[in-house]
Amino acid sequence: MMRIKLIIVMLLAISSTTFAADPAWVTHRQLQAVHSDGSSSFDDTGPTRVVLEGIILNSPEQWFDPTADDTMAAWFMGGQWEVYVQGEGEDHAGTSLWVGQNYGNGPGYENYTNQEWRAEISRLNRDPNTGYIFNPGDRVRVTGRYLFYKGKLNVNENHEIGTNFDFTVELAEPAVGVPQPEAVELSELKDANNNEIFDPARLSGCEYYQSRLIRINDVNIVDPENWGVEQTITIRGANGLTLPVRLGLGSGIGRFSCPAGQIDVIGILDQNAPGYPPNIDNTKGYRILVLNYDGNGLVLTDLGCKRGNLAGDINTDFKVDFKDFAELAANWLEYRDGLYGCD
């Protein structure tokens, strides 16, 4: 009898300790700490789950296509969803939140069915307490597990579909506003040899601005022929330094032509390292993400609402005509998974 009581007390103590220590509040900067080889140092001894706050920078459906597709094919992820959340004040860092549909990429593995996937991203797109649909500029609180991938630590489900691996996104304050993009020179990101600047202390270079909204002024697009949805273009400054820009799924990228001449670029600095650890050579995969374009001609970005305020002006040319109808007809009865049919 005494032995049974002792075992129960020990189990309660272990459970109490685990509950008290996990999840743990962390800053984005703490979560994104790295070793000198670019691998995660937080991942060495960090808690199983973390809690962090920040401002949403993007609409996920402008970055990855969330459309459910449970086709069994090698390395085919089906629907994907990713949001970047930027820290505030002295928390000069940011974190991406990612989920994918087909973790197993083949028969015998646990993937989300199409119905399960729609339910999963419908949950992530809404505040669980109010049903409010998240937008860029909302302050949110994130609780979940994490996994290192291609140079940064992402909050995700560890490629598991079980509910105990879910992460949650809760509204802390709506419509705080998208952060002012930080002005960055290409010389702060690339050295004289056009190699990416990597500072493992994350006090300078690409790591300092990773997963944050930045602005690079006075550059030219050197390969406008590559312009298009989900394509990569290259910008170059007067000093000859270059940086890739990955274009997203925003409808403006397909609607408007590539901006010409000297422009500014506003987007999220991302890392998509080609190896592990990420700095195995001089290519660490840093790039700018521009997920939509409003056609203004001077700044490669999406300024949000354009002038005109005509409800039927789908192509934003300040006139409602058959061009708008043609664009409407081309998308007739299509819908966006995770936002439609979730009730």
Secondary structure per residue as TSV (DSSP state, phi and psi in degrees):
chain	resnum	aa	ss	phi	psi
A	1	M	-	360.0	-45.2
A	2	M	H	-60.4	-38.6
A	3	R	H	-65.4	-41.1
A	4	I	H	-63.1	-42.9
A	5	K	H	-62.0	-40.2
A	6	L	H	-64.2	-42.7
A	7	I	H	-62.9	-42.2
A	8	I	H	-63.0	-43.4
A	9	V	H	-61.7	-42.9
A	10	M	H	-63.1	-42.7
A	11	L	H	-64.5	-40.3
A	12	L	H	-64.6	-38.7
A	13	A	H	-65.2	-43.4
A	14	I	H	-63.3	-44.5
A	15	S	H	-62.5	-42.9
A	16	S	H	-63.8	-40.8
A	17	T	H	-65.7	-43.3
A	18	T	H	-63.2	-43.5
A	19	F	H	-64.6	-39.4
A	20	A	H	-70.5	-34.4
A	21	A	H	-93.2	-8.3
A	22	D	S	-143.6	123.1
A	23	P	S	-81.1	162.4
A	24	A	E	-116.5	138.1
A	25	W	E	-70.6	130.0
A	26	V	-	-138.5	162.1
A	27	T	-	-90.7	162.4
A	28	H	H	-61.8	-37.7
A	29	R	H	-63.4	-41.5
A	30	Q	H	-63.7	-43.5
A	31	L	H	-64.9	-34.4
A	32	Q	T	-92.4	7.6
A	33	A	-	-59.1	141.7
A	34	V	B	-131.3	161.5
A	35	H	-	-83.2	176.8
A	36	S	T	-65.7	-21.0
A	37	D	T	-91.0	2.8
A	38	G	S	91.5	-5.8
A	39	S	-	-79.1	162.8
A	40	S	B	-72.0	132.0
A	41	S	S	-95.5	-25.9
A	42	F	H	-64.6	-35.4
A	43	D	H	-63.7	-18.1
A	44	D	H	-66.3	-47.3
A	45	T	H	-131.8	8.7
A	46	G	-	-67.9	162.3
A	47	P	-	-67.7	166.0
A	48	T	S	-64.9	-40.0
A	49	R	S	-130.1	152.9
A	50	V	E	-129.9	161.5
A	51	V	E	-125.5	131.4
A	52	L	E	-147.7	157.2
A	53	E	E	-122.4	156.0
A	54	G	E	177.4	-173.0
A	55	I	E	-105.9	130.7
A	56	I	E	-68.0	133.2
A	57	L	-	-101.9	-21.0
A	58	N	-	-147.2	158.2
A	59	S	-	-85.6	126.1
A	60	P	G	-62.5	-33.2
A	61	E	G	-73.7	-10.0
A	62	Q	G	-87.1	-7.1
A	63	W	T	-107.8	-55.2
A	64	F	S	-119.3	147.7
A	65	D	-	-76.5	117.7
A	66	P	-	-85.4	0.0
A	67	T	-	-56.8	126.5
A	68	A	-	-63.7	131.4
A	69	D	-	-157.4	98.4
A	70	D	-	-93.1	29.6
A	71	T	-	-56.8	132.3
A	72	M	-	-86.0	99.8
A	73	A	-	-146.7	143.7
A	74	A	T	-58.1	129.6
A	75	W	T	63.6	17.4
A	76	F	-	-96.3	117.2
A	77	M	-	-88.6	-11.5
A	78	G	-	67.8	-140.6
A	79	G	S	-66.8	144.9
A	80	Q	E	-135.9	158.2
A	81	W	E	-147.4	127.5
A	82	E	E	-149.1	132.4
A	83	V	E	-126.3	139.3
A	84	Y	E	-100.6	131.8
A	85	V	E	-119.8	124.3
A	86	Q	E	-100.9	135.0
A	87	G	-	-69.7	164.8
A	88	E	-	-120.9	158.1
A	89	G	T	61.0	-127.7
A	90	E	T	-74.8	-9.3
A	91	D	-	-82.7	73.6
A	92	H	-	-84.2	79.0
A	93	A	-	-167.9	-179.0
A	94	G	E	-157.9	165.4
A	95	T	E	-141.0	140.8
A	96	S	E	-96.7	146.4
A	97	L	E	-112.9	124.7
A	98	W	E	-135.4	141.0
A	99	V	E	-139.2	151.9
A	100	G	E	-133.1	159.3
A	101	Q	S	-83.4	-48.3
A	102	N	-	-106.1	76.7
A	103	Y	S	-63.8	-35.5
A	104	G	S	-79.0	-26.5
A	105	N	-	57.6	27.7
A	106	G	S	170.9	170.4
A	107	P	T	-59.6	145.2
A	108	G	T	90.3	-4.3
A	109	Y	S	-109.5	162.4
A	110	E	-	-87.8	108.8
A	111	N	-	-118.4	160.4
A	112	Y	-	-76.1	133.4
A	113	T	-	-67.3	166.4
A	114	N	H	-58.3	-41.7
A	115	Q	H	-66.7	-42.5
A	116	E	H	-64.2	-38.4
A	117	W	H	-65.3	-45.0
A	118	R	H	-60.1	-40.1
A	119	A	H	-65.8	-37.9
A	120	E	H	-65.7	-48.1
A	121	I	H	-77.4	-24.5
A	122	S	H	-61.8	-39.4
A	123	R	H	-64.1	-43.7
A	124	L	H	-73.2	-24.4
A	125	N	T	-79.7	-6.9
A	126	R	B	-129.6	145.4
A	127	D	-	-68.2	125.8
A	128	P	T	-66.6	-18.0
A	129	N	T	-92.0	-28.2
A	130	T	T	-124.0	-16.9
A	131	G	-	81.3	2.3
A	132	Y	-	-60.3	132.8
A	133	I	B	-84.9	125.8
A	134	F	-	-66.9	147.4
A	135	N	-	-137.2	157.5
A	136	P	T	-55.1	137.2
A	137	G	T	98.9	-5.8
A	138	D	-	-84.4	140.1
A	139	R	E	-88.7	127.8
A	140	V	E	-129.5	160.6
A	141	R	E	-115.4	127.0
A	142	V	E	-115.0	132.8
A	143	T	E	-128.8	123.9
A	144	G	E	175.1	-175.2
A	145	R	E	-86.7	175.8
A	146	Y	E	-145.9	161.1
A	147	L	E	-154.2	136.5
A	148	F	E	-79.5	133.9
A	149	Y	E	-153.3	118.9
A	150	K	T	52.1	41.3
A	151	G	T	107.2	-8.4
A	152	K	E	-144.9	158.8
A	153	L	E	-93.7	117.5
A	154	N	E	-100.6	143.3
A	155	V	E	-79.9	125.2
A	156	N	E	-158.5	-165.8
A	157	E	-	-100.9	13.1
A	158	N	T	54.3	31.3
A	159	H	T	58.7	37.7
A	160	E	-	-126.7	140.5
A	161	I	-	-95.8	-5.1
A	162	G	S	-64.2	145.6
A	163	T	G	-63.0	-25.5
A	164	N	G	-71.2	-8.1
A	165	F	G	-102.4	-0.7
A	166	D	-	-62.4	145.8
A	167	F	-	-107.5	159.1
A	168	T	E	-120.7	148.2
A	169	V	E	-124.2	121.5
A	170	E	E	-121.1	146.0
A	171	L	E	-76.1	123.6
A	172	A	E	-95.3	-40.5
A	173	E	E	-162.5	125.0
A	174	P	T	-79.8	152.6
A	175	A	T	52.6	42.5
A	176	V	-	-67.0	-32.5
A	177	G	-	112.0	140.9
A	178	V	-	-64.3	135.0
A	179	P	-	-58.8	148.2
A	180	Q	-	-62.8	126.6
A	181	P	-	-64.2	138.9
A	182	E	E	-80.2	129.5
A	183	A	E	-72.3	124.4
A	184	V	-	-131.9	134.6
A	185	E	-	-86.7	146.9
A	186	L	H	-57.8	-29.5
A	187	S	H	-69.9	-13.4
A	188	E	H	-84.3	-15.3
A	189	L	H	-109.8	-25.6
A	190	K	B	-128.4	144.5
A	191	D	-	-85.5	-176.2
A	192	A	T	-62.2	-22.8
A	193	N	T	-93.2	9.4
A	194	N	S	69.0	23.5
A	195	N	-	-92.8	147.1
A	196	E	B	-64.6	137.6
A	197	I	-	-85.5	119.4
A	198	F	-	-117.0	116.8
A	199	D	-	-116.2	108.0
A	200	P	T	-63.7	-19.1
A	201	A	T	-77.4	-11.7
A	202	R	S	61.0	36.3
A	203	L	S	-106.2	-5.8
A	204	S	S	-158.7	176.2
A	205	G	H	69.5	-163.6
A	206	C	H	-63.1	-38.5
A	207	E	H	-61.6	-32.1
A	208	Y	H	-65.1	-32.3
A	209	Y	H	-104.7	2.9
A	210	Q	T	-59.1	134.7
A	211	S	T	62.9	27.9
A	212	R	S	-125.9	159.5
A	213	L	E	-83.0	124.3
A	214	I	E	-129.7	165.5
A	215	R	E	-131.9	127.2
A	216	I	E	-115.5	120.7
A	217	N	E	-96.9	156.5
A	218	D	E	57.9	61.1
A	219	V	E	-128.9	166.9
A	220	N	E	-123.5	149.1
A	221	I	E	-87.9	117.2
A	222	V	S	-87.2	-14.4
A	223	D	-	-132.7	63.3
A	224	P	G	-59.9	-19.3
A	225	E	G	-65.3	-17.2
A	226	N	G	-89.0	-1.2
A	227	W	-	-59.8	132.7
A	228	G	S	162.1	165.4
A	229	V	T	-58.2	132.1
A	230	E	T	59.9	30.4
A	231	Q	-	-110.5	166.3
A	232	T	E	-116.1	127.8
A	233	I	E	-115.2	170.3
A	234	T	E	-124.5	132.5
A	235	I	E	-104.3	149.3
A	236	R	E	-137.7	136.4
A	237	G	E	-93.1	176.2
A	238	A	T	-62.9	-24.7
A	239	N	T	-82.8	1.0
A	240	G	S	87.4	-4.8
A	241	L	-	-74.3	146.2
A	242	T	E	-128.1	162.9
A	243	L	E	-156.1	135.9
A	244	P	E	-74.5	147.9
A	245	V	E	-123.1	119.9
A	246	R	E	-93.7	122.9
A	247	L	E	-89.9	142.6
A	248	G	-	-92.4	-151.8
A	249	L	S	-102.5	4.0
A	250	G	-	-56.1	139.5
A	251	S	H	-63.0	-26.3
A	252	G	H	-65.4	-26.7
A	253	I	H	-67.3	-36.5
A	254	G	H	-80.9	-25.0
A	255	R	H	-82.5	-37.5
A	256	F	S	-106.4	152.6
A	257	S	-	-79.3	165.0
A	258	C	-	-63.3	131.2
A	259	P	-	-64.6	139.9
A	260	A	-	-109.2	162.8
A	261	G	S	75.5	-161.3
A	262	Q	S	-81.4	126.4
A	263	I	E	-135.5	173.1
A	264	D	E	-108.6	158.6
A	265	V	E	-130.0	129.9
A	266	I	E	-120.2	124.7
A	267	G	E	-169.0	-175.3
A	268	I	E	-94.6	126.1
A	269	L	E	-77.8	122.5
A	270	D	E	-123.0	160.0
A	271	Q	E	-123.3	131.3
A	272	N	-	-134.7	67.1
A	273	A	-	-62.4	141.5
A	274	P	S	-80.5	-10.7
A	275	G	S	-141.6	-177.4
A	276	Y	S	-139.0	124.5
A	277	P	S	-58.4	162.9
A	278	P	T	-71.0	-23.6
A	279	N	T	-102.2	51.3
A	280	I	S	-74.8	-16.1
A	281	D	S	-150.8	-159.3
A	282	N	S	-85.6	5.9
A	283	T	-	-113.5	107.2
A	284	K	-	-107.2	0.4
A	285	G	-	81.7	20.6
A	286	Y	E	-73.9	142.7
A	287	R	E	-159.5	166.0
A	288	I	E	-104.4	136.0
A	289	L	E	-100.1	120.1
A	290	V	E	-118.2	110.2
A	291	L	-	-92.8	-16.2
A	292	N	-	-155.7	164.1
A	293	Y	-	-142.1	134.7
A	294	D	-	-98.4	4.9
A	295	G	-	76.7	19.5
A	296	N	-	-71.0	-21.3
A	297	G	S	89.6	-15.3
A	298	L	S	-115.2	-29.2
A	299	V	E	-130.8	123.1
A	300	L	E	-77.9	93.6
A	301	T	S	-169.1	178.3
A	302	D	-	-116.7	111.1
A	303	L	-	-82.3	2.1
A	304	G	S	91.2	-119.7
A	305	C	S	-79.8	128.5
A	306	K	-	-91.2	166.5
A	307	R	T	-65.4	158.9
A	308	G	T	120.4	-51.1
A	309	N	-	55.9	41.6
A	310	L	-	-104.5	118.5
A	311	A	T	-59.9	-33.7
A	312	G	T	-89.8	3.2
A	313	D	-	-81.9	75.5
A	314	I	T	-66.1	-39.7
A	315	N	T	-91.8	8.9
A	316	T	-	51.6	44.9
A	317	D	S	-105.7	13.9
A	318	F	S	71.1	20.7
A	319	K	-	-148.3	133.8
A	320	V	-	-94.7	113.6
A	321	D	S	-149.3	-164.9
A	322	F	H	-67.4	-21.8
A	323	K	H	-63.8	-38.6
A	324	D	H	-67.8	-41.2
A	325	F	H	-62.7	-39.9
A	326	A	H	-63.3	-39.6
A	327	E	H	-69.8	-37.9
A	328	L	H	-62.9	-45.2
A	329	A	H	-64.0	-34.4
A	330	A	H	-64.4	-24.7
A	331	N	T	-111.4	17.4
A	332	W	T	-59.3	128.0
A	333	L	T	68.9	3.3
A	334	E	-	-74.5	157.3
A	335	Y	-	-146.1	166.0
A	336	R	-	-107.4	114.5
A	337	D	T	-56.1	139.7
A	338	G	T	92.5	-15.9
A	339	L	T	-119.5	-26.6
A	340	Y	S	-109.8	142.1
A	341	G	S	71.1	30.8
A	342	C	-	-96.0	-7.7
A	343	D	-	-85.6	360.0
